[in-house]
Amino acid sequence: MLRGTPEQLAELKRTIRALDAGPEGGGNFRILTLNRQDTRALAELLQDIVPKMTGNPVTVVQPGR
């Protein structure tokens, strides 16, 4: 179950549709699979610097959470 404002829920639906479409579906998503011990530090670094460089937000998703 998800909760949020109507705008947040609409954004979530768009995100899910884009992820379901996969790379062929286009969109502005990059999915990185990290398998090293310092993945959290790398994810936090990317979350900090990518928006500064591109103006695009980064969302870090931890599997199982």
C-alpha positions as CSV (number, residue, x, y, z in Angstrom):
1,M,0.0,0.0,0.0
2,L,1.2,3.5,-0.9
3,R,0.3,6.8,0.5
4,G,1.0,10.3,-0.8
5,T,-0.5,13.3,-2.4
6,P,-2.3,12.8,-5.7
7,E,0.7,14.4,-7.4
8,Q,3.1,11.9,-5.7
9,L,0.9,8.9,-6.6
10,A,0.7,10.1,-10.2
11,E,4.5,10.4,-10.3
12,L,4.9,6.9,-8.8
13,K,2.6,5.5,-11.4
14,R,4.6,7.1,-14.2
15,T,7.8,5.8,-12.7
16,I,6.5,2.2,-12.5
17,R,5.3,2.4,-16.1
18,A,8.7,3.6,-17.3
19,L,10.5,1.0,-15.4
20,D,8.2,-1.7,-16.7
21,A,8.9,-0.6,-20.2
22,G,12.6,-1.3,-19.8
23,P,15.4,0.3,-21.8
24,E,13.5,0.0,-25.1
25,G,10.7,2.1,-23.7
26,G,12.9,5.2,-23.5
27,G,12.6,7.6,-20.6
28,N,15.1,9.2,-18.4
29,F,16.0,6.3,-16.2
30,R,19.4,4.7,-15.5
31,I,19.5,1.6,-13.5
32,L,22.8,0.7,-11.9
33,T,23.3,-2.7,-10.2
34,L,26.0,-2.4,-7.6
35,N,27.7,-5.5,-6.1
36,R,30.5,-4.2,-4.0
37,Q,30.9,-3.5,-0.3
38,D,30.9,0.3,-0.6
39,T,27.7,0.5,-2.7
40,R,26.0,2.7,-0.1
41,A,28.8,5.3,-0.3
42,L,28.8,5.3,-4.1
43,A,25.0,5.6,-4.1
44,E,25.1,8.6,-1.7
45,L,27.9,10.2,-3.8
46,L,25.9,9.8,-7.0
47,Q,22.8,11.1,-5.2
48,D,24.7,14.2,-4.2
49,I,26.7,15.0,-7.4
50,V,24.4,14.0,-10.3
51,P,21.7,16.6,-9.5
52,K,24.4,19.3,-9.3
53,M,25.8,18.3,-12.7
54,T,22.6,17.6,-14.6
55,G,19.8,19.2,-12.6
56,N,18.2,15.7,-12.5
57,P,17.3,14.1,-9.1
58,V,18.7,10.7,-8.2
59,T,16.6,8.2,-6.2
60,V,18.5,5.4,-4.4
61,V,16.4,2.3,-4.1
62,Q,17.6,-0.4,-1.7
63,P,16.2,-3.9,-2.6
64,G,14.1,-5.4,0.0
65,R,13.2,-2.1,1.7
